[in-house]
Amino acid sequence: MKVLYIILIVLAALIFIGWLGLQVKPKAFVLPSLPISSAKTIPIPNGLPAPVERYYRTVYGDQIPVIETAVFTGKAVIRPFGLWLPARFVFVHKAGNNYRHYIEATFFGIPFLKVNEGYIDGESFFESPMGTYYDDPNTNQGANLALWAEAGWFPSIWLTDSRVKWEAVDDNTALLFVPFEDQVENFVVRFDPETGLIDTMEAIRYREAGEGKSKILWITRNEPGAFLPGTKLSAVGSATWLDMGSPWAIFTIEEALYNADVSEYIQSRGQ
């Protein structure tokens, strides 16, 4: 019986240490020092669906900034194995064309799981301890949707890129059409009727690489919390697969850099 008590005490101590290690938030990555171009603006175009025009006037006013690149750093919680893990990230975008992510999950603030993923020149990559994929057709489709969904942190690209189209649905909903290879994909975009800001974006996306897989409804949401500095854009976003019922990741942007020269930085790996 004494041995059993000792075992239980040791197990309880290990569980507590494990829990404690997952409560420690990592330090966010520092934004890189990159040359920055001056921002240009264009007027809001005519003929937008009513909720879309209201959204852009709420976010930007009458003039839309032309954003060609974006770099974001911040913290996250992710659950690749069903258990929430603290993490930090760097997201790099060449708006409407390429992106890469670097994510580190941590324990007591120390990285133990590293993920490099992205979509460069029409080919996706995913490098992690859970698996590695390059230019998989399913992953390409999902990565392209992620490219356009994350543009919600610089949504002017949905107006300045001529390949993107909006279509009216109702007073608080619109369809967003985006390019993918020689096809067109679409999001259902739902706007908050009170604020006019985007609440959720929904698309049918592949979750897994390989043949014989089915697409699943993928939902991104602007969560309540902080705004990106100087904007009314939420700095907190979540991603949910419909069959999971709740988010698998929540990202909080702490710093943002726009219109920087990312031509080399977007090709690298890690921070």
C-alpha positions in Angstrom: 0.0 0.0 0.0 2.9 2.4 0.8 4.4 1.8 -2.6 1.0 2.6 -4.2 0.9 5.9 -2.3 4.3 6.8 -3.5 3.4 6.0 -7.1 0.3 8.1 -6.9 2.2 11.0 -5.4 4.8 10.8 -8.1 2.1 10.7 -10.8 0.3 13.7 -9.3 3.6 15.6 -9.2 4.4 14.8 -12.8 0.9 15.9 -13.9 1.2 19.1 -12.0 4.6 19.8 -13.5 3.2 19.1 -17.0 0.2 21.4 -16.3 2.5 24.1 -15.0 4.8 23.9 -18.0 1.9 24.5 -20.4 0.8 27.6 -18.5 4.1 29.4 -19.3 3.7 31.6 -22.3 6.6 32.0 -24.6 8.2 35.2 -25.6 7.0 36.4 -29.0 9.4 36.6 -31.9 10.8 40.0 -32.7 9.8 41.5 -36.1 12.7 41.4 -38.6 14.4 44.5 -39.7 13.4 44.9 -43.4 13.2 47.8 -45.9 9.7 49.3 -46.0 8.0 51.0 -49.0 5.7 53.9 -48.5 2.0 53.0 -48.6 -0.3 54.1 -51.4 -4.1 54.3 -51.2 -7.1 54.0 -53.6 -10.7 55.0 -53.2 -13.3 52.4 -52.3 -14.6 51.1 -55.6 -18.3 51.4 -56.6 -20.7 48.5 -56.8 -19.7 46.6 -53.7 -22.4 44.6 -51.9 -23.9 46.6 -49.0 -22.3 44.7 -46.1 -18.9 44.7 -47.9 -18.9 48.4 -48.5 -20.0 49.1 -44.9 -17.2 46.8 -43.7 -14.5 48.7 -45.7 -15.8 52.1 -44.7 -15.8 51.0 -41.0 -12.2 49.6 -41.2 -10.5 52.1 -43.6 -12.8 55.1 -44.3 -12.9 56.3 -47.9 -9.3 55.4 -48.8 -8.0 51.8 -49.1 -4.3 51.2 -48.4 -2.5 49.1 -51.0 -0.7 46.4 -49.0 1.7 44.2 -50.9 3.3 42.3 -48.0 2.7 41.7 -44.3 4.7 40.1 -41.5 3.0 39.2 -38.2 4.4 37.9 -34.9 2.5 36.9 -31.8 1.4 34.1 -29.5 -1.0 31.3 -29.9 -2.6 28.2 -28.4 -2.8 25.1 -30.6 -4.0 21.6 -30.1 -2.5 19.2 -32.7 -3.0 16.3 -30.3 -6.2 17.4 -28.5 -4.2 19.1 -25.7 -3.8 22.9 -25.8 -0.2 23.9 -26.2 1.2 27.5 -25.8 3.0 28.6 -29.0 4.5 31.6 -30.8 4.5 32.3 -34.5 5.8 34.3 -37.4 3.5 34.7 -40.5 4.9 36.2 -43.7 2.7 37.2 -46.7 3.3 38.4 -50.2 -0.3 39.5 -50.4 -2.5 37.3 -52.6 0.5 35.2 -53.8 2.7 33.5 -51.3 3.0 32.9 -47.5 4.9 31.0 -44.9 4.3 30.2 -41.3 6.7 29.3 -38.6 5.1 28.0 -35.3 6.8 26.8 -32.2 4.9 25.0 -29.4 6.6 25.4 -26.0 6.9 23.8 -22.6 8.0 26.1 -19.8 8.6 28.6 -22.6 11.1 26.2 -24.3 10.4 25.2 -27.9 9.8 21.4 -28.4 7.6 21.2 -31.5 8.4 23.3 -34.6 6.3 23.6 -37.7 7.3 25.2 -41.1 4.5 25.5 -43.6 3.5 27.7 -46.5 2.5 28.2 -50.1 5.2 29.5 -52.4 4.7 29.9 -56.2 1.6 27.6 -56.2 3.3 24.8 -54.2 2.6 24.0 -50.6 5.0 22.6 -48.0 4.5 21.3 -44.5 7.4 20.3 -42.3 6.8 19.0 -38.8 7.3 16.0 -36.5 3.8 15.0 -37.4 4.7 14.6 -41.1 6.2 16.3 -44.1 4.5 17.1 -47.4 5.5 18.9 -50.5 3.3 20.1 -53.3 0.4 17.7 -52.3 -2.7 18.6 -54.2 -5.0 18.6 -51.1 -2.5 20.7 -49.1 -2.2 23.1 -52.0 -5.9 23.7 -52.0 -6.0 24.2 -48.2 -2.9 26.4 -48.2 -4.4 28.6 -50.9 -7.6 29.1 -48.8 -5.4 29.9 -45.8 -3.5 32.5 -47.9 -6.8 34.3 -48.6 -8.4 33.9 -45.2 -5.4 35.4 -43.4 -5.8 38.4 -45.7 -8.4 39.3 -43.1 -5.5 41.0 -41.3 -4.9 43.2 -44.4 -8.3 43.0 -46.2 -7.6 45.7 -48.7 -6.1 43.0 -50.9 -9.7 41.7 -51.4 -10.3 45.0 -53.3 -6.9 45.8 -54.8 -6.4 42.3 -56.4 -8.4 42.2 -59.7 -8.7 38.4 -59.4 -10.9 38.7 -56.3 -14.7 39.2 -56.6 -17.5 39.9 -54.1 -21.1 38.8 -54.6 -24.1 39.8 -52.5 -26.1 37.3 -50.4 -28.1 39.4 -47.9 -27.7 42.3 -45.5 -25.0 40.6 -43.4 -23.5 38.0 -45.7 -21.5 38.0 -48.9 -19.5 35.5 -51.1 -15.8 36.1 -51.6 -14.4 34.5 -54.7 -10.6 33.9 -54.9 -8.3 32.3 -57.5 -6.8 28.9 -57.1 -4.7 27.5 -60.0 -7.1 27.5 -63.0 -10.2 27.4 -60.7 -12.1 29.7 -58.4 -12.7 29.0 -54.7 -15.1 30.9 -52.5 -15.7 31.9 -48.9 -19.1 32.6 -47.2 -18.3 35.8 -45.3 -20.6 36.7 -42.4 -20.6 40.3 -41.0 -21.6 41.3 -37.5 -24.9 43.3 -37.9 -24.0 45.7 -35.1 -20.3 46.5 -35.8 -20.3 45.8 -39.6 -17.0 43.9 -39.1 -16.3 40.4 -40.3 -17.5 37.7 -37.8 -16.7 34.5 -39.6 -15.4 33.1 -43.0 -16.3 29.7 -44.1 -14.9 27.5 -46.9 -14.8 23.8 -47.9 -11.2 22.7 -47.5 -9.0 19.6 -47.4 -7.6 18.9 -44.0 -5.4 15.9 -44.9 -2.9 15.2 -47.6 -3.2 12.2 -49.9 -5.8 10.6 -52.2 -9.3 9.6 -51.1 -9.7 12.4 -48.6 -12.9 14.5 -48.3 -13.2 18.2 -47.9 -14.5 19.6 -44.6 -16.1 22.9 -43.7 -13.4 25.2 -42.3 -14.4 28.2 -40.2 -12.2 31.2 -39.2 -13.5 33.6 -36.7 -12.5 37.1 -35.5 -12.4 36.6 -31.7 -13.1 39.4 -29.2 -10.0 41.0 -27.7 -7.3 43.4 -29.0 -7.3 45.1 -32.3 -4.3 45.4 -34.7 -2.6 48.7 -33.8 -4.3 51.7 -35.3 -7.1 49.7 -36.9 -10.5 48.1 -36.1 -9.3 44.7 -37.3 -9.3 42.0 -34.6 -5.8 40.8 -33.6 -7.2 37.5 -32.4 -8.4 34.8 -34.8 -9.4 31.2 -34.5 -9.7 28.3 -36.9 -12.2 25.5 -36.5 -13.0 22.3 -38.4 -16.7 21.7 -38.4 -16.4 18.1 -37.2 -14.3 19.1 -34.2 -16.9 21.6 -33.0 -14.4 24.0 -31.4 -11.2 25.8 -32.5 -7.9 23.8 -32.9 -5.9 27.1 -32.9 -6.2 30.6 -31.7 -3.7 33.2 -32.8 -3.1 36.6 -31.3 -1.0 39.1 -33.3 1.2 41.4 -31.2 3.2 43.1 -33.9 2.6 43.8 -37.6 4.8 45.1 -40.4 3.4 46.1 -43.8 4.9 46.7 -47.2 8.3 45.4 -46.2 10.7 43.7 -48.6 10.1 40.0 -47.8 11.5 38.6 -51.1 14.2 36.6 -49.2 12.6 36.3 -45.8 9.5 34.5 -47.2 11.8 31.8 -48.7 13.5 31.0 -45.4 12.6 28.6 -42.6 12.3 29.2 -38.9 12.2 32.7 -37.4 
